[in-house]
Amino acid sequence: MSRQIFALRMSLSGLRPTIWRRVLVPGGYTLDRVHRVVQHTMGWRDCHLHSFEIDGVQYGEPDPDGELSVHDELDVRLDAAVGKGSRFHYTYDFGDWWEHDLVVEDAFAADPDERYPTCLDGERAGPPEDVGGPQGYLLLLAAWSDADHPEHRAMREWVGPGFDPEAFDPGRVSTLLRRLC
């Protein structure tokens, strides 16, 4: 495992205000592990297909039928594919089409007293699974915040009482990342 740590900023495209995260990830992580980091930082459950695009090359889970041409994400380490200043993309749920812009803000030697990955910062809760992509999420937020909206009650019941679109706790996310990645 690489002793290099990458500081990644992940921003979800198509939403204002932006939902973003800043995480520290071992450079030796393969892209499938980076996928898990994104999933946990957004609060998603890995229910859908995903892919990475780095320098025009697609990476993901190979299609057993051979219909989708992607390179196996298990074969590619983060530190072999990107470096400080690199920008790449991650797409999750090809129906909802959640696009993330990922930027390697820094690369540095691992602190032997730290545990990785870790979430340093971020803003706003990740959208619920199967909400309908950016447009569906904007509709949910409109109904959520307006008690007179015809879908207000239904949307609040659908997402559940614990959902707060403005909430984000990097400490809780770091705990999850350390357990699950």
KEKE-3310 file (N, C-alpha, C; in steps of 0.2 Angstrom, whole numbers, plus 5000, padded with zeros to 4 digits):
npx = (5004:5003:5012:5008:4997:4982:4974:4958:4945:4928:4915:4898:4890:4878:4870:4865:4864:4881:4885:4898:4913:4928:4942:4954:4964:4972:4985:4987:4975:4964:4953:4941:4940:4940:4928:4920:4923:4917:4904:4901:4904:4894:4883:4876:4871:4877:4869:4868:4876:4892:4905:4922:4930:4945:4956:4950:4948:4938:4933:4928:4916:4919:4909:4900:4894:4901:4896:4898:4912:4924:4938:4945:4941:4947:4960:4967:4977:4975:4986:4993:4985:4982:4988:4994:4984:4977:4962:4947:4933:4918:4904:4888:4875:4867:4854:4849:4860:4872:4884:4901:4914:4930:4945:4962:4969:4980:4995:5004:5015:5010:5004:5011:5003:4990:4974:4968:4955:4950:4937:4938:4930:4915:4899:4882:4869:4870:4861:4846:4845:4839:4831:4829:4840:4849:4838:4827:4830:4831:4817:4812:4818:4811:4798:4800:4804:4792:4778:4765:4766:4760:4766:4773:4771:4771:4784:4792:4788:4793:4808:4810:4811:4824:4831:4840:4843:4853:4862:4878:4891:4907:4915:4907:4906:4920:4922:4913:4920:4932:4928:4922:4929)
npy = (4994:5011:5024:5036:5050:5056:5071:5073:5083:5082:5086:5087:5087:5099:5104:5117:5126:5119:5102:5095:5086:5084:5073:5062:5051:5035:5034:5021:5015:5006:5010:5004:5005:5019:5022:5016:5025:5037:5033:5031:5044:5051:5045:5035:5018:5010:5004:5005:5005:5012:5023:5028:5042:5045:5055:5053:5039:5026:5018:5005:4992:4977:4973:4958:4954:4960:4972:4985:4995:4996:4998:4988:4992:4987:4985:4996:5008:5023:5031:5028:5033:5046:5062:5076:5090:5084:5081:5072:5061:5054:5044:5040:5029:5026:5029:5039:5048:5054:5065:5067:5079:5076:5082:5081:5089:5089:5080:5070:5063:5050:5051:5042:5041:5043:5037:5031:5030:5047:5059:5076:5088:5095:5099:5099:5087:5071:5067:5058:5040:5035:5047:5053:5060:5075:5084:5078:5079:5092:5095:5087:5095:5107:5103:5099:5110:5118:5119:5121:5115:5103:5090:5090:5082:5069:5068:5070:5059:5049:5051:5050:5054:5057:5064:5078:5091:5100:5096:5089:5079:5077:5070:5059:5053:5050:5040:5030:5028:5022:5010:5004:5005)
npz = (5000:4996:5003:5002:5003:4996:4995:4992:4984:4982:4972:4969:4954:4946:4955:4966:4981:4981:4985:4993:4997:5007:5007:5014:5006:5004:4992:4987:4986:4976:4962:4964:4978:4980:4975:4985:4995:4990:4990:5004:5009:5003:5009:5002:4996:4987:4977:4963:4946:4942:4936:4933:4925:4918:4911:4899:4898:4903:4918:4928:4935:4926:4912:4911:4900:4890:4884:4888:4887:4898:4908:4921:4937:4948:4944:4944:4953:4963:4964:4953:4942:4944:4949:4960:4958:4947:4939:4939:4935:4942:4940:4946:4947:4933:4929:4937:4936:4944:4944:4948:4952:4954:4962:4964:4977:4984:4988:4999:5011:5021:5038:5051:5063:5060:5054:5039:5026:5029:5032:5030:5029:5023:5015:5017:5016:5007:4992:4993:4989:4973:4970:4958:4952:4949:4945:4951:4964:4967:4965:4976:4987:4985:4988:5001:5009:5008:5016:5011:4998:4987:4987:4999:5011:5007:5002:5013:5021:5012:5012:5026:5044:5049:5039:5035:5024:5025:5034:5038:5044:5046:5055:5059:5046:5044:5054:5049:5036:5040:5046:5035:5023)
capx = (5000:5007:5012:5006:4990:4979:4968:4953:4939:4923:4909:4892:4888:4871:4866:4867:4871:4885:4886:4905:4917:4936:4944:4961:4963:4978:4986:4987:4968:4962:4947:4935:4940:4939:4921:4917:4924:4912:4897:4900:4904:4887:4877:4873:4871:4880:4864:4868:4882:4896:4911:4926:4933:4952:4960:4946:4947:4932:4935:4922:4916:4918:4902:4901:4892:4905:4893:4901:4919:4927:4944:4943:4944:4951:4967:4970:4978:4974:4992:4995:4981:4981:4993:4992:4982:4973:4954:4944:4925:4915:4897:4885:4868:4866:4847:4849:4866:4875:4891:4905:4920:4935:4951:4967:4971:4987:4998:5009:5017:5005:5006:5010:4999:4984:4971:4965:4953:4946:4934:4940:4925:4910:4893:4875:4868:4870:4854:4843:4845:4833:4827:4828:4845:4849:4832:4822:4832:4828:4810:4812:4820:4806:4792:4803:4804:4786:4773:4760:4768:4756:4770:4777:4770:4773:4791:4795:4788:4798:4815:4811:4812:4831:4834:4841:4847:4859:4867:4884:4895:4913:4917:4903:4908:4926:4920:4910:4925:4937:4925:4919:4934)
capy = (5000:5017:5028:5043:5052:5061:5075:5074:5087:5079:5090:5084:5092:5100:5106:5124:5126:5113:5096:5093:5083:5084:5067:5060:5044:5032:5033:5014:5013:5005:5014:5002:5007:5026:5021:5015:5031:5042:5031:5032:5051:5054:5042:5030:5011:5006:5000:5006:5005:5018:5023:5034:5044:5048:5056:5050:5032:5024:5013:5002:4985:4975:4970:4951:4953:4964:4977:4991:4995:4999:4995:4985:4997:4983:4984:5003:5012:5030:5035:5027:5036:5053:5065:5082:5094:5080:5082:5066:5061:5048:5044:5035:5028:5028:5031:5046:5051:5058:5066:5070:5081:5075:5085:5080:5095:5089:5073:5070:5057:5048:5052:5036:5041:5044:5032:5034:5037:5051:5065:5082:5093:5095:5103:5097:5079:5068:5066:5051:5035:5035:5053:5056:5064:5082:5088:5075:5081:5099:5094:5085:5101:5112:5101:5098:5117:5122:5116:5121:5111:5097:5084:5091:5077:5063:5068:5070:5052:5045:5052:5049:5059:5059:5068:5086:5092:5105:5092:5085:5078:5074:5065:5053:5050:5047:5034:5025:5026:5018:5004:5001:5005)
capz = (5000:4995:5009:4999:5004:4992:4997:4986:4984:4978:4971:4966:4949:4944:4961:4969:4983:4980:4990:4992:5003:5006:5010:5013:5004:5002:4985:4985:4985:4969:4961:4968:4985:4980:4974:4991:4999:4988:4992:5011:5011:5001:5012:4998:4998:4982:4974:4956:4943:4943:4933:4933:4919:4920:4904:4893:4899:4908:4923:4932:4935:4919:4910:4910:4893:4886:4880:4890:4887:4904:4911:4927:4942:4953:4942:4944:4959:4962:4963:4946:4937:4945:4954:4963:4952:4943:4939:4936:4936:4945:4939:4950:4945:4927:4928:4940:4933:4948:4942:4953:4949:4959:4961:4969:4979:4987:4989:5004:5015:5026:5045:5054:5068:5057:5051:5033:5024:5033:5029:5034:5028:5017:5016:5015:5015:5000:4990:4994:4983:4969:4970:4952:4949:4951:4945:4956:4971:4967:4967:4983:4991:4985:4992:5008:5012:5008:5019:5006:4992:4986:4988:5005:5016:5004:5001:5020:5023:5008:5015:5033:5049:5050:5034:5035:5018:5027:5039:5036:5050:5044:5060:5058:5040:5045:5057:5044:5031:5044:5047:5029:5018)
cpx = (5004:5007:5010:4999:4988:4973:4963:4947:4934:4917:4904:4890:4880:4867:4869:4862:4875:4885:4893:4908:4925:4938:4951:4961:4970:4979:4986:4980:4967:4955:4941:4934:4938:4931:4917:4917:4918:4905:4896:4900:4897:4881:4873:4875:4874:4875:4864:4875:4885:4902:4915:4929:4939:4955:4956:4945:4942:4935:4929:4922:4915:4911:4903:4899:4896:4902:4896:4909:4922:4933:4942:4946:4948:4959:4971:4971:4977:4980:4995:4991:4981:4987:4990:4990:4977:4965:4952:4936:4923:4907:4894:4877:4866:4859:4847:4854:4869:4882:4895:4912:4925:4942:4956:4971:4978:4989:5004:5010:5012:5008:5005:5005:4992:4981:4967:4960:4950:4943:4935:4934:4920:4904:4887:4875:4868:4863:4852:4844:4839:4828:4826:4834:4845:4842:4827:4824:4830:4821:4808:4813:4814:4800:4794:4802:4798:4780:4766:4760:4763:4760:4774:4777:4773:4781:4795:4794:4792:4805:4815:4812:4819:4834:4834:4845:4853:4864:4872:4889:4901:4916:4914:4905:4915:4926:4918:4916:4930:4934:4924:4924:4940)
cpy = (5006:5021:5035:5044:5057:5065:5077:5079:5084:5083:5087:5089:5093:5102:5113:5124:5119:5108:5094:5090:5084:5078:5066:5053:5041:5032:5026:5011:5011:5009:5011:5004:5015:5026:5021:5021:5036:5039:5032:5040:5054:5050:5037:5023:5007:5001:5001:5005:5012:5017:5029:5035:5048:5049:5053:5043:5030:5018:5011:4995:4982:4972:4963:4950:4956:4969:4984:4990:4999:4995:4993:4990:4994:4983:4991:5006:5019:5033:5033:5030:5043:5056:5072:5087:5091:5081:5075:5066:5054:5049:5038:5035:5030:5030:5038:5051:5056:5059:5070:5073:5080:5079:5083:5086:5095:5081:5074:5064:5056:5049:5045:5035:5042:5038:5035:5028:5041:5057:5071:5088:5091:5099:5099:5089:5077:5067:5059:5047:5036:5041:5055:5060:5071:5086:5085:5078:5088:5099:5092:5091:5106:5110:5100:5105:5121:5118:5116:5117:5104:5090:5084:5085:5070:5062:5067:5063:5048:5045:5050:5055:5061:5063:5075:5087:5097:5101:5088:5085:5074:5069:5059:5049:5047:5040:5028:5023:5021:5011:5000:5000:5001)
cpz = (5000:5002:5008:5001:4999:4995:4991:4988:4979:4978:4967:4961:4948:4950:4964:4975:4982:4986:4988:4998:5001:5010:5009:5012:5002:4995:4983:4984:4977:4968:4964:4975:4985:4979:4981:4996:4997:4990:5000:5013:5008:5005:5008:5000:4993:4979:4966:4953:4944:4938:4934:4926:4921:4913:4899:4893:4904:4912:4927:4933:4928:4918:4908:4903:4888:4882:4882:4890:4893:4906:4918:4933:4948:4951:4942:4951:4958:4961:4956:4941:4938:4949:4956:4957:4947:4944:4936:4938:4938:4943:4943:4948:4938:4925:4931:4938:4938:4946:4947:4950:4955:4957:4966:4971:4982:4987:4994:5007:5020:5033:5048:5060:5066:5054:5044:5030:5030:5030:5034:5034:5023:5019:5013:5014:5008:4999:4992:4988:4979:4969:4963:4949:4952:4951:4950:4963:4972:4968:4974:4988:4991:4989:4999:5012:5012:5010:5015:5000:4992:4988:4995:5010:5013:5003:5008:5022:5019:5011:5022:5037:5050:5045:5035:5029:5019:5031:5035:5042:5047:5049:5060:5052:5041:5049:5053:5039:5034:5045:5040:5023:5020)
residu = (MET:SER:ARG:GLN:ILE:PHE:ALA:LEU:ARG:MET:SER:LEU:SER:GLY:LEU:ARG:PRO:THR:ILE:TRP:ARG:ARG:VAL:LEU:VAL:PRO:GLY:GLY:TYR:THR:LEU:ASP:ARG:VAL:HIS:ARG:VAL:VAL:GLN:HIS:THR:MET:GLY:TRP:ARG:ASP:CYS:HIS:LEU:HIS:SER:PHE:GLU:ILE:ASP:GLY:VAL:GLN:TYR:GLY:GLU:PRO:ASP:PRO:ASP:GLY:GLU:LEU:SER:VAL:HIS:ASP:GLU:LEU:ASP:VAL:ARG:LEU:ASP:ALA:ALA:VAL:GLY:LYS:GLY:SER:ARG:PHE:HIS:TYR:THR:TYR:ASP:PHE:GLY:ASP:TRP:TRP:GLU:HIS:ASP:LEU:VAL:VAL:GLU:ASP:ALA:PHE:ALA:ALA:ASP:PRO:ASP:GLU:ARG:TYR:PRO:THR:CYS:LEU:ASP:GLY:GLU:ARG:ALA:GLY:PRO:PRO:GLU:ASP:VAL:GLY:GLY:PRO:GLN:GLY:TYR:LEU:LEU:LEU:LEU:ALA:ALA:TRP:SER:ASP:ALA:ASP:HIS:PRO:GLU:HIS:ARG:ALA:MET:ARG:GLU:TRP:VAL:GLY:PRO:GLY:PHE:ASP:PRO:GLU:ALA:PHE:ASP:PRO:GLY:ARG:VAL:SER:THR:LEU:LEU:ARG:ARG:LEU:CYS)
# end
